[in-house]
Amino acid sequence: MLSDIVDPDIVGKEADFEYAGVEGSAELIGWKIVFFRKNGSSAVHAISLSDIETEDEINLCNFILRKIGFPLDFHSELRDIYSELGTALSKEKVLADCDTYCFQPSQSCRILIDISDETIKGIQIICDPEIIDNMLN
């Protein structure tokens, strides 16, 4: 979990947390960094790093991504993303200045990357078919 990666003193815990309609618990830093696990499981099923804007937030998220072995970081360019994850399943304009790219490197893993002005603003890593299905519906 998140408290195994960063200083546990900055990590909040929510025993009752819902992610895409799935009940579970979460460790989080504010609402920008969330590690979610389903009820009854010790595995992390979703990681959300959202609205990352300041250099301190970027550095913390890049540290977390390195620790979990994710091949990209918040300084990655779009060509690096495509090189690592392949062709995007979809690209949606979420806000006027932000596009969300959806990748599915395996049947049980979906990665959403928010990009604004050629800069990554958020990454979601979802490794659970139920959560993926709920996000599609």
CNS distance restraints for C-alpha pairs under 8 A (distance, minus, plus):
assign (resid   1 and name CA) (resid   5 and name CA) 7.16 0.50 0.50
assign (resid   1 and name CA) (resid  27 and name CA) 7.10 0.50 0.50
assign (resid   1 and name CA) (resid  35 and name CA) 6.64 0.50 0.50
assign (resid   1 and name CA) (resid  44 and name CA) 6.79 0.50 0.50
assign (resid   2 and name CA) (resid   6 and name CA) 6.36 0.50 0.50
assign (resid   2 and name CA) (resid   8 and name CA) 7.89 0.50 0.50
assign (resid   2 and name CA) (resid  11 and name CA) 7.28 0.50 0.50
assign (resid   2 and name CA) (resid  27 and name CA) 6.12 0.50 0.50
assign (resid   2 and name CA) (resid  28 and name CA) 7.26 0.50 0.50
assign (resid   2 and name CA) (resid  35 and name CA) 6.27 0.50 0.50
assign (resid   3 and name CA) (resid   7 and name CA) 6.28 0.50 0.50
assign (resid   3 and name CA) (resid   8 and name CA) 4.58 0.50 0.50
assign (resid   3 and name CA) (resid  11 and name CA) 6.17 0.50 0.50
assign (resid   3 and name CA) (resid  27 and name CA) 7.34 0.50 0.50
assign (resid   4 and name CA) (resid   8 and name CA) 7.25 0.50 0.50
assign (resid   5 and name CA) (resid  64 and name CA) 6.74 0.50 0.50
assign (resid   5 and name CA) (resid  67 and name CA) 6.95 0.50 0.50
assign (resid   6 and name CA) (resid  10 and name CA) 7.81 0.50 0.50
assign (resid   6 and name CA) (resid  11 and name CA) 7.88 0.50 0.50
assign (resid   6 and name CA) (resid  64 and name CA) 7.74 0.50 0.50
assign (resid   7 and name CA) (resid  11 and name CA) 7.19 0.50 0.50
assign (resid  10 and name CA) (resid  29 and name CA) 6.56 0.50 0.50
assign (resid  11 and name CA) (resid  27 and name CA) 6.28 0.50 0.50
assign (resid  11 and name CA) (resid  28 and name CA) 5.49 0.50 0.50
assign (resid  11 and name CA) (resid  29 and name CA) 5.25 0.50 0.50
assign (resid  12 and name CA) (resid  27 and name CA) 5.59 0.50 0.50
assign (resid  12 and name CA) (resid  28 and name CA) 5.13 0.50 0.50
assign (resid  12 and name CA) (resid  29 and name CA) 6.05 0.50 0.50
assign (resid  12 and name CA) (resid  30 and name CA) 7.54 0.50 0.50
assign (resid  13 and name CA) (resid  25 and name CA) 7.58 0.50 0.50
assign (resid  13 and name CA) (resid  26 and name CA) 5.84 0.50 0.50
assign (resid  13 and name CA) (resid  27 and name CA) 4.60 0.50 0.50
assign (resid  13 and name CA) (resid  28 and name CA) 6.36 0.50 0.50
assign (resid  14 and name CA) (resid  25 and name CA) 5.58 0.50 0.50
assign (resid  14 and name CA) (resid  26 and name CA) 5.21 0.50 0.50
assign (resid  14 and name CA) (resid  27 and name CA) 6.39 0.50 0.50
assign (resid  14 and name CA) (resid  28 and name CA) 7.92 0.50 0.50
assign (resid  15 and name CA) (resid  24 and name CA) 7.11 0.50 0.50
assign (resid  15 and name CA) (resid  25 and name CA) 4.63 0.50 0.50
assign (resid  15 and name CA) (resid  26 and name CA) 6.66 0.50 0.50
assign (resid  16 and name CA) (resid  23 and name CA) 7.12 0.50 0.50
assign (resid  16 and name CA) (resid  24 and name CA) 6.00 0.50 0.50
assign (resid  16 and name CA) (resid  25 and name CA) 5.32 0.50 0.50
assign (resid  16 and name CA) (resid  26 and name CA) 7.80 0.50 0.50
assign (resid  17 and name CA) (resid  23 and name CA) 5.98 0.50 0.50
assign (resid  17 and name CA) (resid  24 and name CA) 5.25 0.50 0.50
assign (resid  17 and name CA) (resid  25 and name CA) 4.84 0.50 0.50
assign (resid  17 and name CA) (resid  26 and name CA) 6.17 0.50 0.50
assign (resid  17 and name CA) (resid  36 and name CA) 7.97 0.50 0.50
assign (resid  18 and name CA) (resid  22 and name CA) 5.32 0.50 0.50
assign (resid  18 and name CA) (resid  23 and name CA) 4.63 0.50 0.50
assign (resid  18 and name CA) (resid  24 and name CA) 6.01 0.50 0.50
assign (resid  18 and name CA) (resid  25 and name CA) 7.41 0.50 0.50
assign (resid  19 and name CA) (resid  23 and name CA) 6.69 0.50 0.50
assign (resid  19 and name CA) (resid  24 and name CA) 7.64 0.50 0.50
assign (resid  19 and name CA) (resid  36 and name CA) 7.26 0.50 0.50
assign (resid  19 and name CA) (resid 131 and name CA) 7.43 0.50 0.50
assign (resid  20 and name CA) (resid 131 and name CA) 5.92 0.50 0.50
assign (resid  20 and name CA) (resid 134 and name CA) 5.92 0.50 0.50
assign (resid  20 and name CA) (resid 135 and name CA) 5.95 0.50 0.50
assign (resid  21 and name CA) (resid 131 and name CA) 7.46 0.50 0.50
assign (resid  21 and name CA) (resid 134 and name CA) 6.66 0.50 0.50
assign (resid  22 and name CA) (resid  38 and name CA) 7.01 0.50 0.50
assign (resid  22 and name CA) (resid 130 and name CA) 7.68 0.50 0.50
assign (resid  22 and name CA) (resid 131 and name CA) 6.56 0.50 0.50
assign (resid  23 and name CA) (resid  38 and name CA) 6.03 0.50 0.50
assign (resid  23 and name CA) (resid  39 and name CA) 6.27 0.50 0.50
assign (resid  24 and name CA) (resid  36 and name CA) 6.98 0.50 0.50
assign (resid  24 and name CA) (resid  37 and name CA) 5.57 0.50 0.50
assign (resid  24 and name CA) (resid  38 and name CA) 4.08 0.50 0.50
assign (resid  24 and name CA) (resid  39 and name CA) 4.27 0.50 0.50
assign (resid  24 and name CA) (resid  40 and name CA) 7.89 0.50 0.50
assign (resid  25 and name CA) (resid  36 and name CA) 5.90 0.50 0.50
assign (resid  25 and name CA) (resid  37 and name CA) 5.60 0.50 0.50
assign (resid  25 and name CA) (resid  38 and name CA) 6.47 0.50 0.50
assign (resid  25 and name CA) (resid  39 and name CA) 6.68 0.50 0.50
assign (resid  26 and name CA) (resid  34 and name CA) 6.45 0.50 0.50
assign (resid  26 and name CA) (resid  35 and name CA) 5.43 0.50 0.50
assign (resid  26 and name CA) (resid  36 and name CA) 4.42 0.50 0.50
assign (resid  26 and name CA) (resid  37 and name CA) 6.27 0.50 0.50
assign (resid  27 and name CA) (resid  34 and name CA) 5.90 0.50 0.50
assign (resid  27 and name CA) (resid  35 and name CA) 5.26 0.50 0.50
assign (resid  27 and name CA) (resid  36 and name CA) 6.70 0.50 0.50
assign (resid  28 and name CA) (resid  32 and name CA) 7.56 0.50 0.50
assign (resid  28 and name CA) (resid  33 and name CA) 5.32 0.50 0.50
assign (resid  28 and name CA) (resid  34 and name CA) 4.42 0.50 0.50
assign (resid  28 and name CA) (resid  35 and name CA) 6.23 0.50 0.50
assign (resid  29 and name CA) (resid  33 and name CA) 5.13 0.50 0.50
assign (resid  29 and name CA) (resid  34 and name CA) 6.74 0.50 0.50
assign (resid  31 and name CA) (resid  50 and name CA) 7.95 0.50 0.50
assign (resid  32 and name CA) (resid  48 and name CA) 7.25 0.50 0.50
assign (resid  32 and name CA) (resid  49 and name CA) 5.55 0.50 0.50
assign (resid  32 and name CA) (resid  50 and name CA) 4.91 0.50 0.50
assign (resid  32 and name CA) (resid  51 and name CA) 6.26 0.50 0.50
assign (resid  32 and name CA) (resid  52 and name CA) 7.01 0.50 0.50
assign (resid  33 and name CA) (resid  47 and name CA) 7.54 0.50 0.50
assign (resid  33 and name CA) (resid  48 and name CA) 5.70 0.50 0.50
assign (resid  33 and name CA) (resid  49 and name CA) 4.67 0.50 0.50
assign (resid  33 and name CA) (resid  50 and name CA) 6.60 0.50 0.50
assign (resid  34 and name CA) (resid  46 and name CA) 7.89 0.50 0.50
assign (resid  34 and name CA) (resid  47 and name CA) 5.63 0.50 0.50
assign (resid  34 and name CA) (resid  48 and name CA) 5.05 0.50 0.50
assign (resid  34 and name CA) (resid  49 and name CA) 6.59 0.50 0.50
assign (resid  35 and name CA) (resid  44 and name CA) 6.44 0.50 0.50
assign (resid  35 and name CA) (resid  45 and name CA) 7.74 0.50 0.50
assign (resid  35 and name CA) (resid  46 and name CA) 6.00 0.50 0.50
assign (resid  35 and name CA) (resid  47 and name CA) 4.66 0.50 0.50
assign (resid  35 and name CA) (resid  48 and name CA) 6.64 0.50 0.50
assign (resid  36 and name CA) (resid  44 and name CA) 5.67 0.50 0.50
assign (resid  36 and name CA) (resid  45 and name CA) 5.80 0.50 0.50
assign (resid  36 and name CA) (resid  46 and name CA) 5.10 0.50 0.50
assign (resid  36 and name CA) (resid  47 and name CA) 6.25 0.50 0.50
assign (resid  37 and name CA) (resid  41 and name CA) 6.42 0.50 0.50
assign (resid  37 and name CA) (resid  42 and name CA) 6.77 0.50 0.50
assign (resid  37 and name CA) (resid  43 and name CA) 6.04 0.50 0.50
assign (resid  37 and name CA) (resid  44 and name CA) 4.66 0.50 0.50
assign (resid  37 and name CA) (resid  45 and name CA) 5.05 0.50 0.50
assign (resid  37 and name CA) (resid  46 and name CA) 6.81 0.50 0.50
assign (resid  38 and name CA) (resid  43 and name CA) 7.90 0.50 0.50
assign (resid  38 and name CA) (resid  44 and name CA) 7.72 0.50 0.50
assign (resid  38 and name CA) (resid  45 and name CA) 6.78 0.50 0.50
assign (resid  44 and name CA) (resid 127 and name CA) 7.94 0.50 0.50
assign (resid  45 and name CA) (resid 126 and name CA) 6.01 0.50 0.50
assign (resid  45 and name CA) (resid 127 and name CA) 5.04 0.50 0.50
assign (resid  45 and name CA) (resid 128 and name CA) 5.62 0.50 0.50
assign (resid  46 and name CA) (resid 124 and name CA) 7.13 0.50 0.50
assign (resid  46 and name CA) (resid 125 and name CA) 5.55 0.50 0.50
assign (resid  46 and name CA) (resid 126 and name CA) 4.35 0.50 0.50
assign (resid  46 and name CA) (resid 127 and name CA) 5.99 0.50 0.50
assign (resid  46 and name CA) (resid 128 and name CA) 7.46 0.50 0.50
assign (resid  47 and name CA) (resid 123 and name CA) 7.98 0.50 0.50
assign (resid  47 and name CA) (resid 124 and name CA) 5.57 0.50 0.50
assign (resid  47 and name CA) (resid 125 and name CA) 5.11 0.50 0.50
assign (resid  47 and name CA) (resid 126 and name CA) 6.48 0.50 0.50
assign (resid  48 and name CA) (resid 122 and name CA) 7.55 0.50 0.50
assign (resid  48 and name CA) (resid 123 and name CA) 6.01 0.50 0.50
assign (resid  48 and name CA) (resid 124 and name CA) 4.40 0.50 0.50
assign (resid  48 and name CA) (resid 125 and name CA) 6.52 0.50 0.50
assign (resid  49 and name CA) (resid  61 and name CA) 7.08 0.50 0.50
assign (resid  49 and name CA) (resid 122 and name CA) 5.29 0.50 0.50
assign (resid  49 and name CA) (resid 123 and name CA) 5.20 0.50 0.50
assign (resid  49 and name CA) (resid 124 and name CA) 6.20 0.50 0.50
assign (resid  50 and name CA) (resid 121 and name CA) 6.52 0.50 0.50
assign (resid  50 and name CA) (resid 122 and name CA) 4.25 0.50 0.50
assign (resid  50 and name CA) (resid 123 and name CA) 6.36 0.50 0.50
assign (resid  50 and name CA) (resid 124 and name CA) 7.69 0.50 0.50
assign (resid  51 and name CA) (resid 121 and name CA) 5.55 0.50 0.50
assign (resid  51 and name CA) (resid 122 and name CA) 5.76 0.50 0.50
assign (resid  52 and name CA) (resid  57 and name CA) 5.83 0.50 0.50
assign (resid  52 and name CA) (resid  58 and name CA) 6.21 0.50 0.50
assign (resid  52 and name CA) (resid 121 and name CA) 5.14 0.50 0.50
assign (resid  52 and name CA) (resid 122 and name CA) 6.06 0.50 0.50
assign (resid  53 and name CA) (resid  57 and name CA) 6.47 0.50 0.50
assign (resid  53 and name CA) (resid  58 and name CA) 6.76 0.50 0.50
assign (resid  53 and name CA) (resid 121 and name CA) 6.56 0.50 0.50
assign (resid  54 and name CA) (resid  58 and name CA) 6.21 0.50 0.50
assign (resid  55 and name CA) (resid  59 and name CA) 6.05 0.50 0.50
assign (resid  56 and name CA) (resid  60 and name CA) 6.16 0.50 0.50
assign (resid  57 and name CA) (resid  61 and name CA) 6.10 0.50 0.50
assign (resid  58 and name CA) (resid  62 and name CA) 6.00 0.50 0.50
assign (resid  58 and name CA) (resid  74 and name CA) 6.29 0.50 0.50
assign (resid  59 and name CA) (resid  63 and name CA) 6.14 0.50 0.50
assign (resid  60 and name CA) (resid  64 and name CA) 6.28 0.50 0.50
assign (resid  61 and name CA) (resid  65 and name CA) 6.08 0.50 0.50
assign (resid  61 and name CA) (resid  73 and name CA) 7.70 0.50 0.50
assign (resid  61 and name CA) (resid  74 and name CA) 7.51 0.50 0.50
assign (resid  62 and name CA) (resid  66 and name CA) 6.14 0.50 0.50
assign (resid  62 and name CA) (resid  73 and name CA) 5.29 0.50 0.50
assign (resid  62 and name CA) (resid  74 and name CA) 6.29 0.50 0.50
assign (resid  63 and name CA) (resid  67 and name CA) 6.23 0.50 0.50
assign (resid  64 and name CA) (resid  68 and name CA) 6.34 0.50 0.50
assign (resid  65 and name CA) (resid  69 and name CA) 6.19 0.50 0.50
assign (resid  65 and name CA) (resid  70 and name CA) 5.16 0.50 0.50
assign (resid  65 and name CA) (resid  71 and name CA) 7.72 0.50 0.50
assign (resid  65 and name CA) (resid  72 and name CA) 7.36 0.50 0.50
assign (resid  65 and name CA) (resid  73 and name CA) 6.53 0.50 0.50
assign (resid  66 and name CA) (resid  70 and name CA) 5.88 0.50 0.50
assign (resid  66 and name CA) (resid  71 and name CA) 7.46 0.50 0.50
assign (resid  66 and name CA) (resid  73 and name CA) 7.83 0.50 0.50
assign (resid  71 and name CA) (resid  84 and name CA) 7.13 0.50 0.50
assign (resid  72 and name CA) (resid  76 and name CA) 5.99 0.50 0.50
assign (resid  72 and name CA) (resid  80 and name CA) 7.71 0.50 0.50
assign (resid  72 and name CA) (resid  81 and name CA) 6.98 0.50 0.50
assign (resid  72 and name CA) (resid  84 and name CA) 7.78 0.50 0.50
assign (resid  74 and name CA) (resid 119 and name CA) 7.40 0.50 0.50
assign (resid  74 and name CA) (resid 120 and name CA) 5.36 0.50 0.50
assign (resid  74 and name CA) (resid 121 and name CA) 7.32 0.50 0.50
assign (resid  75 and name CA) (resid 119 and name CA) 7.27 0.50 0.50
assign (resid  75 and name CA) (resid 120 and name CA) 7.09 0.50 0.50
assign (resid  76 and name CA) (resid  80 and name CA) 5.98 0.50 0.50
assign (resid  76 and name CA) (resid  81 and name CA) 6.74 0.50 0.50
assign (resid  76 and name CA) (resid 120 and name CA) 7.50 0.50 0.50
assign (resid  77 and name CA) (resid  81 and name CA) 6.42 0.50 0.50
assign (resid  77 and name CA) (resid 118 and name CA) 7.26 0.50 0.50
assign (resid  77 and name CA) (resid 119 and name CA) 7.49 0.50 0.50
assign (resid  78 and name CA) (resid  82 and name CA) 6.29 0.50 0.50
assign (resid  78 and name CA) (resid 118 and name CA) 7.38 0.50 0.50
assign (resid  79 and name CA) (resid  83 and name CA) 6.07 0.50 0.50
assign (resid  80 and name CA) (resid  84 and name CA) 6.20 0.50 0.50
assign (resid  81 and name CA) (resid  85 and name CA) 5.87 0.50 0.50
assign (resid  81 and name CA) (resid  86 and name CA) 7.52 0.50 0.50
assign (resid  82 and name CA) (resid  86 and name CA) 4.69 0.50 0.50
assign (resid  82 and name CA) (resid  87 and name CA) 5.89 0.50 0.50
assign (resid  82 and name CA) (resid  88 and name CA) 7.46 0.50 0.50
assign (resid  85 and name CA) (resid 103 and name CA) 6.55 0.50 0.50
assign (resid  85 and name CA) (resid 104 and name CA) 7.73 0.50 0.50
assign (resid  85 and name CA) (resid 105 and name CA) 6.16 0.50 0.50
assign (resid  86 and name CA) (resid 103 and name CA) 7.42 0.50 0.50
assign (resid  86 and name CA) (resid 105 and name CA) 7.53 0.50 0.50
assign (resid  87 and name CA) (resid 103 and name CA) 7.06 0.50 0.50
assign (resid  88 and name CA) (resid 101 and name CA) 6.11 0.50 0.50
assign (resid  88 and name CA) (resid 102 and name CA) 5.44 0.50 0.50
assign (resid  88 and name CA) (resid 103 and name CA) 4.84 0.50 0.50
assign (resid  88 and name CA) (resid 104 and name CA) 7.71 0.50 0.50
assign (resid  89 and name CA) (resid 101 and name CA) 7.55 0.50 0.50
assign (resid  89 and name CA) (resid 102 and name CA) 5.46 0.50 0.50
assign (resid  89 and name CA) (resid 103 and name CA) 5.50 0.50 0.50
assign (resid  89 and name CA) (resid 104 and name CA) 7.06 0.50 0.50
assign (resid  90 and name CA) (resid 101 and name CA) 5.88 0.50 0.50
assign (resid  90 and name CA) (resid 102 and name CA) 5.27 0.50 0.50
assign (resid  90 and name CA) (resid 103 and name CA) 7.49 0.50 0.50
assign (resid  91 and name CA) (resid  99 and name CA) 6.44 0.50 0.50
assign (resid  91 and name CA) (resid 100 and name CA) 5.54 0.50 0.50
assign (resid  91 and name CA) (resid 101 and name CA) 4.53 0.50 0.50
assign (resid  91 and name CA) (resid 102 and name CA) 6.36 0.50 0.50
assign (resid  92 and name CA) (resid  99 and name CA) 5.47 0.50 0.50
assign (resid  92 and name CA) (resid 100 and name CA) 5.20 0.50 0.50
assign (resid  92 and name CA) (resid 101 and name CA) 6.65 0.50 0.50
assign (resid  93 and name CA) (resid  97 and name CA) 7.77 0.50 0.50
assign (resid  93 and name CA) (resid  98 and name CA) 5.97 0.50 0.50
assign (resid  93 and name CA) (resid  99 and name CA) 4.43 0.50 0.50
assign (resid  93 and name CA) (resid 100 and name CA) 6.32 0.50 0.50
assign (resid  94 and name CA) (resid  98 and name CA) 5.82 0.50 0.50
assign (resid  94 and name CA) (resid  99 and name CA) 5.73 0.50 0.50
assign (resid  94 and name CA) (resid 100 and name CA) 6.45 0.50 0.50
assign (resid  95 and name CA) (resid  99 and name CA) 7.10 0.50 0.50
assign (resid  97 and name CA) (resid 116 and name CA) 5.68 0.50 0.50
assign (resid  97 and name CA) (resid 117 and name CA) 7.19 0.50 0.50
assign (resid  98 and name CA) (resid 114 and name CA) 6.46 0.50 0.50
assign (resid  98 and name CA) (resid 115 and name CA) 5.54 0.50 0.50
assign (resid  98 and name CA) (resid 116 and name CA) 4.46 0.50 0.50
assign (resid  98 and name CA) (resid 117 and name CA) 7.59 0.50 0.50
assign (resid  99 and name CA) (resid 114 and name CA) 5.66 0.50 0.50
assign (resid  99 and name CA) (resid 115 and name CA) 5.34 0.50 0.50
assign (resid  99 and name CA) (resid 116 and name CA) 6.46 0.50 0.50
assign (resid 100 and name CA) (resid 112 and name CA) 6.38 0.50 0.50
assign (resid 100 and name CA) (resid 113 and name CA) 5.47 0.50 0.50
assign (resid 100 and name CA) (resid 114 and name CA) 4.38 0.50 0.50
assign (resid 100 and name CA) (resid 115 and name CA) 6.32 0.50 0.50
assign (resid 101 and name CA) (resid 112 and name CA) 5.60 0.50 0.50
assign (resid 101 and name CA) (resid 113 and name CA) 5.18 0.50 0.50
assign (resid 101 and name CA) (resid 114 and name CA) 6.42 0.50 0.50
assign (resid 101 and name CA) (resid 115 and name CA) 7.76 0.50 0.50
assign (resid 102 and name CA) (resid 110 and name CA) 7.13 0.50 0.50
assign (resid 102 and name CA) (resid 111 and name CA) 5.86 0.50 0.50
assign (resid 102 and name CA) (resid 112 and name CA) 4.61 0.50 0.50
assign (resid 102 and name CA) (resid 113 and name CA) 6.60 0.50 0.50
assign (resid 103 and name CA) (resid 110 and name CA) 5.77 0.50 0.50
assign (resid 103 and name CA) (resid 111 and name CA) 5.07 0.50 0.50
assign (resid 103 and name CA) (resid 112 and name CA) 6.33 0.50 0.50
assign (resid 104 and name CA) (resid 109 and name CA) 5.83 0.50 0.50
assign (resid 104 and name CA) (resid 110 and name CA) 4.43 0.50 0.50
assign (resid 104 and name CA) (resid 111 and name CA) 6.14 0.50 0.50
assign (resid 105 and name CA) (resid 109 and name CA) 6.29 0.50 0.50
assign (resid 105 and name CA) (resid 110 and name CA) 6.76 0.50 0.50
assign (resid 105 and name CA) (resid 111 and name CA) 7.87 0.50 0.50
assign (resid 106 and name CA) (resid 110 and name CA) 7.32 0.50 0.50
assign (resid 107 and name CA) (resid 129 and name CA) 7.75 0.50 0.50
assign (resid 108 and name CA) (resid 126 and name CA) 7.94 0.50 0.50
assign (resid 108 and name CA) (resid 127 and name CA) 5.46 0.50 0.50
assign (resid 108 and name CA) (resid 128 and name CA) 5.62 0.50 0.50
assign (resid 108 and name CA) (resid 129 and name CA) 5.37 0.50 0.50
assign (resid 108 and name CA) (resid 132 and name CA) 7.87 0.50 0.50
assign (resid 109 and name CA) (resid 125 and name CA) 7.17 0.50 0.50
assign (resid 109 and name CA) (resid 126 and name CA) 5.56 0.50 0.50
assign (resid 109 and name CA) (resid 127 and name CA) 4.40 0.50 0.50
assign (resid 109 and name CA) (resid 128 and name CA) 6.63 0.50 0.50
assign (resid 109 and name CA) (resid 129 and name CA) 7.63 0.50 0.50
assign (resid 109 and name CA) (resid 132 and name CA) 7.93 0.50 0.50
assign (resid 110 and name CA) (resid 125 and name CA) 6.07 0.50 0.50
assign (resid 110 and name CA) (resid 126 and name CA) 5.18 0.50 0.50
assign (resid 110 and name CA) (resid 127 and name CA) 6.56 0.50 0.50
assign (resid 110 and name CA) (resid 132 and name CA) 6.97 0.50 0.50
assign (resid 111 and name CA) (resid 123 and name CA) 7.10 0.50 0.50
assign (resid 111 and name CA) (resid 124 and name CA) 5.57 0.50 0.50
assign (resid 111 and name CA) (resid 125 and name CA) 4.68 0.50 0.50
assign (resid 111 and name CA) (resid 126 and name CA) 6.25 0.50 0.50
assign (resid 112 and name CA) (resid 122 and name CA) 7.97 0.50 0.50
assign (resid 112 and name CA) (resid 123 and name CA) 5.67 0.50 0.50
assign (resid 112 and name CA) (resid 124 and name CA) 5.03 0.50 0.50
assign (resid 112 and name CA) (resid 125 and name CA) 6.70 0.50 0.50
assign (resid 113 and name CA) (resid 120 and name CA) 6.92 0.50 0.50
assign (resid 113 and name CA) (resid 121 and name CA) 7.66 0.50 0.50
assign (resid 113 and name CA) (resid 122 and name CA) 5.71 0.50 0.50
assign (resid 113 and name CA) (resid 123 and name CA) 4.59 0.50 0.50
assign (resid 113 and name CA) (resid 124 and name CA) 6.54 0.50 0.50
assign (resid 114 and name CA) (resid 120 and name CA) 5.80 0.50 0.50
assign (resid 114 and name CA) (resid 121 and name CA) 5.38 0.50 0.50
assign (resid 114 and name CA) (resid 122 and name CA) 4.87 0.50 0.50
assign (resid 114 and name CA) (resid 123 and name CA) 6.36 0.50 0.50
assign (resid 115 and name CA) (resid 119 and name CA) 5.32 0.50 0.50
assign (resid 115 and name CA) (resid 120 and name CA) 4.47 0.50 0.50
assign (resid 115 and name CA) (resid 121 and name CA) 5.58 0.50 0.50
assign (resid 115 and name CA) (resid 122 and name CA) 7.24 0.50 0.50
assign (resid 116 and name CA) (resid 120 and name CA) 6.48 0.50 0.50
assign (resid 116 and name CA) (resid 121 and name CA) 6.60 0.50 0.50
assign (resid 126 and name CA) (resid 131 and name CA) 7.17 0.50 0.50
assign (resid 126 and name CA) (resid 132 and name CA) 6.86 0.50 0.50
assign (resid 127 and name CA) (resid 131 and name CA) 7.90 0.50 0.50
assign (resid 127 and name CA) (resid 132 and name CA) 7.82 0.50 0.50
assign (resid 128 and name CA) (resid 132 and name CA) 6.25 0.50 0.50
assign (resid 129 and name CA) (resid 133 and name CA) 6.00 0.50 0.50
assign (resid 130 and name CA) (resid 134 and name CA) 6.15 0.50 0.50
assign (resid 131 and name CA) (resid 135 and name CA) 6.16 0.50 0.50
assign (resid 132 and name CA) (resid 136 and name CA) 6.41 0.50 0.50
assign (resid 133 and name CA) (resid 137 and name CA) 6.46 0.50 0.50
